[in-house]
Every structure is written in structure tokens, then in C-alpha cells.
């Protein structure tokens, strides 16, 4: 199997296609990257900025270069021995007219070969959804949109479609007759019954009348195609028929101000295979599974062999051609049966590198029997980030946060509360569908017949609100003890929070644990398991929306901990726990990705590194926040009698400014605009004063006014005068955190992954901020300068980089040098053991040290942390005068001398490796053992 040395995530879109990527291949290669890690490249909705709204997975996106551009690009990579890790989306597609499979379903119903491809409940118990797919895309209620003329019938070469602004929905073929024959006598009078065009028109109607009776799907498709072709030809060549059809369409489209004139279109829509509705309807009634709660993304039944084979046809073809050398599988938890999917993928893809986007709870492990190389690295990200948080100041931060904001809620209670909010406001329909499915099964079971649908729904909400992880993996083939522990924990907590539902909760718990009674028929057992597997598909999206997209914007004690897969309630981790995690990772998943930033992280890696510095300064931080609040108090406006922003949002704002403010003042104006967009998103995600469903523009506007006033550049701005010196101090120490975490990422077991542009300081905020275009020209220039400086005088280069660390080149230098060392000693870093090293001396707690070993090859990594108590503001953590007697105890039998792969200097080692010598030139060290001559 080909294991990448390092991956580099690229976000492909209209502004950055295959040709653009081709121009940076030499740069990435020289930097030390072995594999491009590509965002989805399959045909997406026109103008897609991210590629996750796929409309055809068997065609490469023409907007980014299509197959021709992809072939050229992968050819360039192949010439350099570089690979391609492809992000694929097995779970969903875009619900859009451009999705030809879905369009075919809406035109042809159960005669379509794709009818069962999508996760649609065609037999939904609600009358308004039975046999029709909900289309929740209207900006207002259906009747209002219809009578205001916003919904209209259109005719084109593709046939008849119903449109709503930029959206379109095909008319089913049988409905053509209703439109074409509306005023047939009028057409007959215009043309005469013997006119060839009228006869041909009647022939089209005759063919339409026989569509339903055709048994063969192939015949029906051929007939429907001929109907469309002949009708278009008549429309194009016969002025009378064109006028007739245009007039008919106009009549169907009604007249604004005359409600009854829309009856024709209303009746026409009532017989379609879709039901247009207000978009909010989907939150309470829906009959298709969405990606999370996004109406525009409809899920696939990829567990079906036919769906799997069709949707992966091009993927496996490109793997067979060695154009794709690895897979990143998106949202594995959304699948009905993840293990079966992975086994099937492994069988078809062969021995290639596969990682999964699996969000693990900090105490959770990836299932060891999954046939993959590991996760995309959120688990690594949070462990690495946590070791830079000063744990002993947890109580102080609890007090600072609670006293400033007045919030006292327990974290676990907050998570369950927000999950209930999501279920009530955004996923009520999904919960209802689960309850209906469970009720149908329970009604056939003696212990479930008396449990009401209402009771089942309430109990499901409680269990899902208390679910401790993203999902369990119970299936027809397997369930684990871990699954049982998580389910029992959720049911137990639900019973504690709502004892009145004890009977319903116990009943559902029995279901989830598959505790069958002996007399249960095999058919009922299968239905029982199907419910459990359906249930599991929704706990992940609920956790994502309740925790990631809500709690992470509400619980603001220390924002560096508010990350995907993290636990903001755990105030960092101990160094011992970090080493234990890495050793376990090396044993089980040595080739999983080591991420520190992704397209979905809540804030850039270097923003987190700065905010972590605050954990070292509780007293100063507490004083500063209180002082800033007093200075800015009068700048707040009142909305509904409440000062804006509230104290929790204000606390969030100050941390954001600390973490994300650019080093260079010239970047402040652009940052200001980015910040305002980010704050609107953050308060809407928090769902306290405003929300996406119902924005409170008064609160949002007052918040933005507050931000503009406190950040207004003026010599009279007392807040900026107080804030900027402290922010610069934090940024100074944060830069060293960044360098340390970068080196640890590159040298730890696993594949180091770099998100586009993060070679320099990553001060981005959440998407779409972190998906802005990357200035690769500047980065290529920096790489040339570094390579030149290394060849000329590496120590002078290092000195210059540290003096000018605000430009990020020092981080770039560490990445470049460490990646080349990793490539040169590839087997050492891919296969070598991991040995935590003991530190001694006065500042032993300030050093993270470990060794990598394979046979006679050794490397020692030295990375500092918690520097605010070690060096003064503006000072560098370098040399013996800083580190005093601090040393690292090498493993027994380890040999000397050592060469620092970063600075290219020799470092001697006796009974202990002196940190002051290892960190003499740079605030991090990668020591490679050299044979004595």
C-alpha cells in the first residue's frame, strides 16, 4: 500500500480548478508534499463553491476542468511520484434539476431505474406525502407563492417543467396530456383537422395515452423520448402550435390578483410526483433523508448494491487507472451500514489508502475491524491542541467565565438542551419518522401495543438528547460491547432526566439493544434491526448540529477547545495522556491523518494556538476582560431592553479578536469585514438571540455597530489602546505554540495533513472564511527565498525569520525542513516506534519530548510550551540562559551525536540532552541520530 508522506488539502471550485492546481504542483513537491488531498471533484451544481452538492458522480466537474484537465494534472503528479487522495461523498447528492437521476425519478416515478436510489419514504403514512417527494424550497407558503405568480409552468427543448425562481422541477410524462389538450378545439380551428401539424400533434397525444400501458421500461423511455422530440419539432417549426403552446402555458400560469386563475396550475401540480412546499415545512414533515438538516441535499441508499455500483463506477475506474491513489470517505456515520460499505469499498478499490471522516468522542476509539487506515484526523487535532492548554488553571477560568457572563449551566446539560432545540426546530420531522417506524413495529409486539406515538416520540427525543457519541454501529451482522455501553448510558440518563417516561424508555432501550423475545418472527426481527440502523443514522447529524453548530458558539469558556470532535468542558489534557493517545494511535492506526486545520474546523490552527496562551494567564485575562467591558459598556445599544452584545457574546468577541487579529496593520480593514460576517454567523449558530430560521436583524445590527465602534481606529479609542498591547503579547507566545504543534504533527505517527495556505499563519475563522482564495504566488516566493537562504547561511536565515516572525515564514521554514527530513527518513517516521521521553530540571513541564526509533535509526523531537512564565514578552525561548538545567533523558543505548534537521547544527548529548543546546537556534528541534565516524 502506498502511504502518503504528507497530504495537502485543496478546495476546488470555479476560482481554482485543475489547471490552477497544475501550476502549483512543482511548489507542493518542493515543499515536501507527496499527495494532493482533493475536495469533491465530481459534477456539482452549477457554481458550487465546495463540491459537496454533487449532481453526477460519474462525471468530473466541467467547471473545474473535467476529465481532460484531471488527466493532465494527475499526469504531472505521476511524473513526480505524487499521489491523489480523493474526498468522496457516498451519502448524498444535490436535490436539484441538474441531478438527472432525481429528475428521471420525478418524471417517471416507479418506472425510473433510479426510483429506489434515493432514501425516500414513498409510502409515508401522511396523506400529503404518500407517493410524492416533498420539495421544500419555497420562500413562503405554497398558496401565497402560487397566487403571486412565483411558481410557473415553462416549456423548453427538455420538455415541461415547473419553475420557482432559479429552481425547476420536471412534469411527469403523463401530465403532458393535461397541458397539450387543454384547448384542443381552438388549435383544431386554427389549423384545421386535416392539417399535417394538427395530425402530428394528435399523434403525440396518442403516444402519451399509451405510456402507462407499456410494460417494458425501455419501450416507455423510448416512447417518452420520441414524444418530447416530436413536440419540440412541432413547436419549433409550426408557428401556430408555438402560439398555442405559449398561450396554453400562459393560461396555466394564471393572473396575479385572480386566485381562481391558478386552479389549472394547482391541479396540475397536485398530480406530480413532488409536492412543492414552504422550506420550513421540512423541519416538521418530510419523507426523504437529508444530509444533516439541509433540504437541498438528498441522501442515497448506498447500502443497495445497485446504488453502490452505479454511484462508484467512475471512482473505481480512476482508481484502476492509478489516477486516484487514496480515498477520504465523507460522513461515514450517515450511512445505513458503515462496515458493509467499507468492506465493499475495500474489495473493489483494492489495497489503497483509505481514511474516513469519523468524529470520535475524546474517550472513543475507531472500530479496530474497519478496513481503513484511520480517520481524517480530528481526534489527533484535539489531542494535540489540548496539550497546549494549561490544565491547572481550569478552576480559575470557570470562575472568570461564570462571573463575567453569569452563566452557570453544566456542560452536559447544555449539550442535551441544544440537541433538544435542534430536534424541535430543525429535525422534528426526522424524529417523527423514526417514531412512526417504531410505532408500526411496536404495534405488532405485545409489550408495545399500548405505547402511544406521542410517548415514543418523547422518549426518542430524550434518548437522542443524551446520546454520548455520534453513533453506534449495531447491524444485522454485528454489535459490540461498546455499542451496548453507549446505548445503556443514553437510556439511563434519559430515565434520570424524565422518569415519567420510564416505560417508553425501557421499551426503546430493549429495541436498541436488540433484546428479542424468542417468539418474535424473523420478519419482525429484521424490521426491528432496520429501525435501530435507521435510528443510528440520525444521532450523528443531531450531535453535529447540536454540539458543533450550536454549543460551540454558546459555551465560550476557552474558544480554542471548541472544535469538531473536541470537548470544551475538558480543560486540556495532560502530557501523559497525550503520549498514551499517540502510542495507541501508532499501534492501531499508524497511517491515519494528523490534522491541525480542515475545511470544517471552527477556527484556524494558529488562532487556537494563540487562544491557548490565555490558559496560562488567568489573572491577567480576567482583569483585561473586565476592564474592556467597562470601557465598552456605553457603546452598547439596547434591543428589547437588553444591552447588545450580551456578556457571553462579548466574551466570545474578545477571544476571537485575540486569536484572529492579523499581525500586519494593513490587513485590518479586510479583517474587519471578515469579522463582521463571522460574528453574524456565530450568533445565528448560537441560536440564543437570533438564528438562521428567524434572524433578529436588530440584535445582529447592534452587535455589528458595537464592533465597529470599539475597533474604530482613533487615538481617542481607549479600548484599542488597552487591547492591542495585550493582543500582541498573546500573539508573540502563540507563534511558538504554533511552531511546536506543527513539528509534533509532522513527526508523530500518522500522515501529516496540511490545509491549503496554512504554511503561513492560519488566522482564518470558520467557513466560508477559511475557504477564501490562497495566494500561492506569495508562498512559492517564500519557498524560493527559504531555499536560497538555507544554501547561503542557514543560521542567519533562522535569525531573520525569528525577528520577522509576524510574516509566518518561520512556520513555513519548519514545515519545509521537517517534511524533507520525514521524506528522507520515511520508514523511521512511518513505521518507527514512539517513545515518550522524560524531562528533568527546572523547566521540565515546559517541554514535550519524544523519540522515534526503527532499528538503528533514531529521531528526537523537542517542542516547548507554556512559555509565558518562562520568557518575557518579546523574548525568544532560545539557549541555555533560558532553559537553565532543563534536560531530556534519552532512552538507554541511544547514541550520539545528533544533527538538528531544522537548523542543520550538531547537538551533543551526554547523560541528558540539554534543552538549551537543542533549542539554541530555533524554538523547536528535530534531532536525527548520526553514526559516529
N, C-alpha and C positions, 0 to 999 in steps of 0.2 A: 504493500500500500504506500502511495505517495503522501507523506506528511508534510504540510507546508512549513517553511522556516518562519514566515511571518505573513499575515494577511493584511490587506488594505481595502477597507470598505469604500466603494464608490456608489454615489447616488445618481443613477442615470435618469435623465429626463430630457425635455425639449432643449434645455440650455446646455446639456452636457451629454453628448452621445458617444457612439463608438469611435468616431473619428477624433473627437476631443481626447478620449482615453488613449487612443493610439499615440498621440503626441506626448503623453506623459509616461509611456512605458519605459523609455530609457531612464528617466528620472527615478521611477519606482525601483527599477532594477539596481541602479547605482546606490539608492538609499539602503537597500538590503531587503526589500520586499520580494517574496517568492511567489505570491498568489494574489491576484485581484479577487476581491470578495464583492460580488456584484449584487446590487439591489435587483428586484424582479425586472427582467428584460423582455418578457412576453407581451404580446399586443395588449395594451391597456386602453382605457377610454381616451378619446382624443384630448390632448392637452394635459394628460395626467402628470403630476409633479413627483409621484412616488412609485408608480408601477404596481401597487397592490390592488388596483381596480381592474383586474385582467378581464378582457373580453374574448380572447382566443389564446389558449395556452399552447396551441400547435402552430403558432406563427410568432416570429420575433417582431418586436415593436418597430414598425417602419419609421416612426418619429425619431428614434434614436439611431437608426442606421440599418435596420433589418438584417436579414441573413448575410447579405453581401458585406456589410460593414463589420458584422460579428466575425465572419470568416477571416477578414483581413486582420482584425485586431487579435484574434486568437492565434493567427499565424505568426504575428510579431512576438507574441508571448512564447509560443513554441520554439521560435528561433533562439530565445534567451533562456530556455528551460524553465519558464514561469508557468504557473497553473491558473485555473479559473474556478473559484468557489462560488456556486450559484445559489442564490436565495430563491426557493420555490414556494408556491402557495397552494397546497393541496386542499385547503379548507373552503375557499370561497372564490366567487367571481363577481364582477360588477353586474348589478341589476340595471341593465341599460339596453337601449335599442341596438347598440353596436354588438351586443352579445348575441351572435347568430344562433347559438344553441337555444338560449332562452326565448329569443324571438320565434324560433321554429316551434317551441312548445306552445307559445301563446297564439300562434296561427293554426296549429294542427292538433293541439290537445293530446289525447292519449294515442293518437296516430303518429305522433312525433317519436323518432328513435331516442330522443333526449328527455322524454316525458318523466322518467324516474331518475334523471341525473341530479336534479336539484332537490334539496331537503324541504319538500313542500308537503303539507298535510292536505291533500286534495279532499279527503273525507272528513274534514274538520266538522265537529258537531254543531258549530254555529251556522245557521242557515245562510247568512250573508257571505260566508267564506267557503261553504261547501262547493267543490268543483270549480272554484275561482281563486286565482292568486291575488292576494292583496297587493295593491300598488300604492303605497303610502307616500306620495310625493307632492301632493297639492299644498299650497301655502295657506289654504283656508278650507272651510267645509265644502264638500263636493257640490251641493246645491248652489252655493254662492259662486264658486268658480265657474260652474256651468252657465248660470244665468248672466254672468258678467262677460261671457264670450271668451273666457280664458282657455277653455277646452274646445278644441275644434277638430273636425274631420278634414283630412288632407289627402290628395291623390298625387302620386308620382309614379315613376317607372317601377319602383319597388312594390307598388300596389297602394291600397288604402291603409292609412294609419291615423290614429287619434293622437293629437299633439297637445302639449301643455308647455308653453314657452319653449325651452330647449329640449324637452323630453318628447319621446314618441313611443307609441305602442301599436303594434300591428293589429289590423282587423282579422279575425279568423276567417278563413276562406268561405265558409258557408254564409257569412254575413254579407258578402258582396252582393248577393241576390237582392237583399233588402234595399240596398242603395241603388243598384242598377235598374230595378223595376219600379222605383218609386213613382215615376210619372211616364210610364212606358207609352201610354196613348199619345202623349204630347210628342214624343220622339217619332212615333209612327206617323202622326200628322205632318211633322216636319219633313220626313224623308219619303214617306210612302211605304206601304208594306212590302212592295217588290224591290225596293232599293237594296243593292248588294250590301251596303253598310248596315242597314237595318237587319237584314237577314243574318249577316255575320254577328251582329250584336245579340240577336236571338239565339244564335249558336253558342255564344259564350254563356248565356243564361241556362241553356240546356245542359251544357257541360257542368255548370255549377250545381244543378239539381241532382246530378248523378254522383257527385263527390262522396256523399255519405254512404252510398251503397257499394262503393268499390271496396272489395275485400283486401286486395293487395296494397300495401303501403307504397310500393314502388309505382303502381298504377296511379294511386291517388296523387302522389307527388308530381308525377309526370303530367297528370291532368291539370293540377293546380298551376303548374308552371306554364302550360300552354294557355290556360285562361288568362294569366297575367300578361303573357307576351301578346296575345291577340287583342286584349283590351287596350293595352298601351299602343299597339299599332293603329287600332281604330281611333283612339284619342289623338294620336299624333298626325294621322293622315286625313281624318274626316272632320272638317270644321263644325259640322252640325253635331256630331257626337261629342266633340270637345266642349261646345257650348252647353250641351245637355248635361254632361257630367259636372262641369263647373257650376252650372245653375243648381243642380241637384245637391252638390256639396254645400253650396251657399244656403239652400233651404234647410238642410240638416243642421247647419251651424247656427240657425236661429237669429233673432234680433234682440239686442240688448234693450231692455225695457218692456219686452213682451215675453213673460215667463213661459207661456204655453207654446211659444215657437221653438222651445228647446226640447219639446217632448220627443220629437223624432230621434234626436241625438241621445237623449236619455234612454229611450227604449233600445236603441242600437247598442249602447254601452252595457245595458243590462244583460245582453246575451253573449258578452265577450268572456274570455277565459281569465280575465283580470278584473279587479274592482278598484277603480281609482278612488283614493280617499285622502283626507287631510293627513299630513305626515305624522301628527301626534297620535292618530288612531293606533299606529303600530305599537305604541307603548302599552296599550291596553288590550288590543285584539290583533292577532297576527297568525298567519298559518304557514310561514316559512321561517327557517332558522337563519338568523343574520350573523355576520361577524360582529361580535360584541352587541352593541345596540345601534349599529349603523344600517339604516334602511337600504342604502344603496349597494350593500354587499350581501349577496345571497349565497348561502352555503351549499356545498356539493355533498352527495352521498358517495364519497370516495371509497367507502368500505365495500361498495359493489364492484365486482371485478371489471365489468364493462366500463364503468366510470373511471376507475383507476387506469385501465389500459388506454382509454382514449385521452384522458387528461395528461398522461405522462408520455405519450407517444414521442413527441419531439424531444423531451428531456432525455429519454433513454437513447434516442438516436444520436444526440450530441455527445452523450457520454461514450457511446460506442465509437464515435469518431475522435475521441480524446480531446474534444474542444472544451468540454466540461470535465474537470478533474476532481470536483468535490461538490457536495450538496449541503446547503443550510436549509433545514425544513422549518418553515414558519408555523407558529401557533400549533404545535403538536398537541396541545391539550384540548384543542377544539374538535379533534377527530373522535369519531364514534368508538374506534378501537385502535389506539395508537400503536400497540405492539404488533398487531396483524399488519397494519400499514407499513411499519418499519421492516418487518420480515419480508414483506412482498417487495418493498423498495430495494432492500439489500440483495434479494435474489435476482432482481432484474438489473440493478446497477453494478453488481459485482463488487470487487474489492476496492472501492473508492472511499475517500474521506467523507464522512457524514457527521454533521453536528445538528442538534435540534435546539430550537428556541424554546427552552423549557425554563420557566421561572420557578426556582426552588426556594422554599422557606429556608431561613438560615440553619434550621436544625434538620432539614430534609436532605436526602441523597437521591441522586438519579438512580433509577432502577438498573441494577447491575446486569440484567439479562437483555437489556435493549441492545440491538446490534448496531451501535453507533460509537463514535469516538468521544462523545461527550456533549456538553451544552455550548451555547454561543458565548457564555462567559459572565452572565450577570452574577452568578454565585461568587466567582473569583473577584469581580469588581467590588462587591460589598464587603468581602473579607479583607481585601487589600485596603479599601477605604477605611474600614473600621479600626485598623491597627494604627492609624494616624490621629485617632480621636482619643484625647486624654481621659481615660475612664474614671480616674479618681475624682473628677470634678462633676460627676453626674448629679449629685445632690445639689450642688451649687447652681447648676443650670436648671434643675427642676424649680428651685426657688425663684431664680431670675425670671423664668418664663411665666410661672404661675402668678407671681406678684405683678409683673408688668401687664399681662393680658387678663388676669382674673379667671383664667380657665383652670378647672380642677378635674376634668374628666379623665378616667383611666383609659389608657390607650386601647386595650382590647374592647372596652365598651364603645369607644369611638368608632372602631373598625366595624363592629357589628351594627352600630347605629347607621353608619353611612351605607352599609350593604343593604339594610332595610330601605333606606332612602332610594337607592338605585332600583331595588325591586319594585318599590311603589311608584316611582316616577318614570322609569325607563324600561323596566323589564317585567312589568306586571303581566303582560301577555305571555311571556315565556313561562312564568310561574303558573299561570292559569292552564297553559297547555300541558305542563307536567302534572298538575293536579287532575286534569281531565283524563289523562292517560292512566294515572294511578287509580282514579275512581273506577274507570272501566274494568281494571283488573281486580280491584278490591271488591267490587260488586259480585264477583264470582267466587268469593272466598268467605267462609262462614264467619271469620273474625273481623272482616272488613265491611260487611254489608251495612252496618249501622253507622259507619263513619261518613259524615257528610262531606260534600265537596268543599264547603266553606272550612270545615275543620282540617281537611287535608291541606288546603291551600295555606292556612295559617301555620300549620306545623311545618310545611315545606319551607316557608319563609324563615322560621326560627332556625331550622337546621342549617339552611344555606347561609344565614347570617352568622352562624357560629362555626362554620367550616374552617378548620385551621390552616389548610393548604389550598393550592389552586385546584387540585382534583385528586381523586383516587383512580385506580385502574382495574376495577372489577370487570370481568368479562366472562364469556361462556367458557373460556379455556383456563382462566387464572384469577386468583385473588391472593393477596399477600397478608401477612400479619400486620404489616404497616398500614395497609388499607383499613383493616379492621380497627386498629388503634385510632386512626383519624376519624372514622365514622362514629365509633363509640364516644370519642371525645366531643364531637359536634352534637350528638343526641343528648349526652349528659349535660352539656352547657345549656342546650335549648330547654331541657327539663327544669334546670335551675332558674332560668330567666322567665319561664312561663309554665309553671306547674299545672295550670288548668288544662293544658294540652297533653297531659301525661299519656293518656291512652293513644291519641293520634301519633304522638312522637314515638312511642314504643312500637306501634304498628309499622311506621315508616322505617324505623331503625331495623326491624326484622327484615323488611324488604331490602334495605341497602346492604345488609349483612348476608343476604341470600339464605336465610334460615327457613328452608322449605319444610312443609309438613309432608309426611310420607305419601298421603293420599292425593297430593296435587298432581294433576295430569301433566305430561311432558309439554304439551302446548302452552299450558298456563305457566309452567316454569320458564319457558322461553320468553313469554310475554313479560314475566317478572324481571328477568335479566335485562331484557330490552329497556324496560323502564329505568333500571339502575344505570345503564350505559347512557341513556338519554340525560338522566339527571347529572351525570358526570360531565357532560358537555357544557353545562351551564354554570357550574361552580367556578370555573376558570375565568370566564368573562365577567362574572359578578365580582370576583376578587380584584380583577384588573380595574373595573370601573369604580368599585367601592373603595379600594385601597389606593392603587396607583394614581387614579384620576380624581380622587376626592380627598382622602385622608392626607395624602402627601402635600396637599395645599391648605390643610387645616391645622394639623399638628406640627407646629413650627419651632419646636424647642431648639433644634440644630439642623438646619436645612441640608447639610452635607450628608445626613443619614437618610434623607427622604428620597430613596431611589428604588427603581424597579427591582423587586426581589430582596429588598432590604427590610430592616425592622427599625423604624425610627425610635422605638421605645428602648432598644438596646443601645446604650451609650458606648459605642465602640466595642472592640474585642481585645483580649489580652494577646501578647506576643506568643505565649504558649499555645493558645487556641488557634492562632493563625498558622503556626508551624504544624500543628496537628492536622488542620484542614489541608494544608499543602501536601503533607506526607500521604494523607488518604487520597488526595487527588492524583498524586503521582502513581500510587498503587493501582487505582481503579480506572482513572481517566487521564493518562499521561499526555494525550494529544487533544484534549478539549481546548477551546479558545480561551485565552486570557484577555478579557476586555477591560477597558477602563473608560470607554466612551462608545456609545452607539447612536443610531438614528432615533432611538426611543428613550434615551436617558433624560432625566429631568433637568439636568444642568451639566455643563462641560466638566471634564475631569479636573481641570485646573481651577474652576470655580469651587468645586468640592474641596480641593486641596487648600484653598485659601480659608474657606469657612471652617475647616477643621482646626485651623490655628486658633480660632475663638475658644475652642475647648480647653486651650492652655491658659486662657486669660479671663477667667470668670469674673473676677473683681473689676478689672478694667472694663470689660464688656458691659457688665451690669451698670456701672457708673455712666458709661458713654450713652447707652440706650436711654437711660432716664434723663440725662442732660439733653439729648437730641429731642426727646419728647417734649420737654419744657420749652425748648427753643421753637419748636414747630407747632405747638399746641394751637396758637392763634391763627395758624394758616389753614386749619381745618374748617370746611363748610359743614353745615348740618343738613342732613337728609332725613326727613321724618323724625326730626328732633334728636338725631344721633350724629355725633361728630364722625366725619369720614376722612381718612380710613379709620376703621375700628382699631383697637390696640393690637389685635392679632395680625391684621393685615399690615399695620405699621411695623411690627416686629419682623414680619416676612420681608418687607421692603428694605429695611436696613441691612439684613443679612444678604439680600440679593445685590444690593449696591456694593457691599464689602467684597462679595465674590466675583462680580461680573464687570466692575468698572474697568475700562481699558487702562493700560499703562500709559499710553500716549494721550495727551490732552486733545490733540487734533481729532481723535476718534470720538470725542464726547457727543457732538451733535448727532451723529449716526446712531450712537448707543442710546441716546435719549429716545429716539423714535422706536428703536427695537424694544427698549424697556417698557414704553407705554403699551405696545402691542402685547408684550408678555404679561404685564400686570392685568390687563383686561382678561386675558386667557386664564390667569391664575385665580382671579376672584370668581370667574364663572365656573371653573373646575371645582372650587371650594364649595359652591352651592349654598352659601350662607346668606349673602345679601343680594346676590344676582346669580343667574345661571343661564346656560345655553338655551334651555327650554323657554325661559321667561326672563330676558335680560332686564335689569334695572339700570337704565342708562343714566339716571340721576346719581346713583351711587358711583357708577363707573366714571362718570364725568367729574364728579367731585374728587375722586381718588386721583385722576389724571391731573386735575388742577393743582392738587396738593403737591404732587410730584414735580410738576413744572415750577411751582413757586419755590420749593425747598432746594431745587437744583439750579435755579436761575443764576447764571454767572454774574456776580456783582461783588465789589469789595465790601459791600454792606451785608452780604449774606453770612450771618454768624454761623449758621448750620454748616455750610461748606467749610468755613474756616476751622470749625471744630472737627468735622468729619474727615476731611481729606488727609490730614497727617496720620490719623489712626488707620485709615484705609490703606495708605501707602506702607505703613508699618506691617500690617497683616499681609499685604501682597508680597513684601520682601521675604517674610518667613514662608509664605505659601509657595513661593518659587522653589524652595528647597524640598518641600513636601512633594512637589510635582516631579522633580528630578529623581527623588528616591522611589516614588511609586512607578515611574517609568522604567527605571532599571530593574526593579523587582519583577515587573510584568514581563520584561524581555527574558529574564534569566530563570524564572521559576518554571517548574514542569508545566507543560502546556504550550500552545501556539500563540505567541503574542499577536494581538489584533489591533490595528490602528484605524480609527475612523477618519475619514477624509479631512485633511487640513490640520489634524492635531499634532503634526510635527512641531508646529509653533504653539504658543499658548492657546489653549482651548477655553476661551471665556464665553462660549455660547450658552444660550438658555435652551429651553425645551423647543421641540419642533413647533413651528417651521423655522425658528431662529437658527437651529443647528443644521439646517439644510440649505443655507444660503450658498451661493457660488463660492468656490475656493480659488484663491489666487495662486495657481500653480506656477505661474511665471516667477513670482517672488520666491517661492520655495525652491525652484530649480536654481535660481541665482544664489540663494543661501547655500545650497548644497555645493555649488561650484566654489564659492568663497571658502567654505569649510575644508573642502578637499585641497584647495590651494594652500590654505593656512596650515593644514596638517603636514603637507610636504615641506613647507618652508620653515616653520618654527611652531611646533605644536603647543609648547608651554606658553609662548606669547599669545597664541590664538586663544587658549583657555583663559588666560588672564583678561584678554579683551572681551571675551564672551561674558565673563562674570561681571565685569564693570558695566557692561551694557545689557544686563540680563532682561531688561524690560522688553527687548525686541524678540525674545524667545529663542534666539539662536543657540543658547546654551543647552536648552532642552533638545533641540534639533541635533546638536553635536552628540549628546549622549545616545540618542536613538541611532544615529548613523554608526557610531563606533561600536555600540553594543550589538546591533544587528549583524554587523560584519564579523564580530567575534563569535556570535552564535552560529553563523553560517560556517565559519572556519572550523569550529568545534561542534559540528552539527550533532554527531552521535552523543557527545557528552551531554548536551542540553536536551536532546530528545529522549535519551534512554538512561541517562545518569541518575544515580540515587540523589536524594535530597537529605542533607544533614543540618539541622539547626545547630548553630554554634553558640557556645556560652560566652557571654561578655563579662568582663571584670573591670574594676576600677571605679573612679568617682562618677563617671557619666555613663555607666553601663546600660541604664534604662533608655538611653537616647540613641541606641544603635540597634538596627536589625541586621543580623549577620547569619548567613547560611552558606553551605558548601554544596557543590555538585560534583559527583565523582563517577567515573566509568573507567574501570581497570586502572591504568596509570595516569589517566587524565583527571585533573582537578581544577576547580574554579571556586573562588571565594567571593561572595558578594557582600559589600559593606554599604549600608544606606542609613543615614541619620534621620531622626525625627525629634519632635518636641524641642525645638531649638530656641523658643522664646526665653527659656530660663538658662540658656547656655551662652548665647551671644547677644550683644547689644544690637539695637536697631541700626541697620546699615552695615553691620559687620558680616564677615564670611566665616562659616564653620570649618575653617581650614587650619591644619598644622598642630603640632604638639602643644603650643601655648594655649590652644582652645581645649584640646581633648585631654590634656594632663596625663594621668596614668591609665586612661581607659584603654583596654585591650580586648582582643578576641582570642579565645583559646582554640587552637586548631585541633582537628582530630588526631589521634595518635598515629604516628607513622607518616604524617603528611610531610612533604618535602619542600624545601625552598631552593632557589629564590622564586619570587613572584614578579610577573610583569602586569602592570595595570593596562588592560586593553583599551581603556578610555584615554589616559594621558600618555601611554606608551613609556612609562617610567618604571624602573625596577623598585621593588619594595622588599626589604629584608624582613625575615621573621625568625624570632628565637623561640622561647617557650610560649610566648604570646605575640600575636600580631598587633603592633601598636597602631591604634586608630589614627593618631595624629600623623603617622607616616603614610597610612593608606589614604587618608583624606588630606594630603598635603597640597594638592593642586586643584582638585575638584571635590564638590560636596557629595560624592558617591564614587564607589570604586568597584571595578570588575577585575579581580586578580586571577590571572591564568598561571598555573604552575608550569615552570620550565625545568627541563632536565639540567642537572648540574654538568658543567663541562669539565 
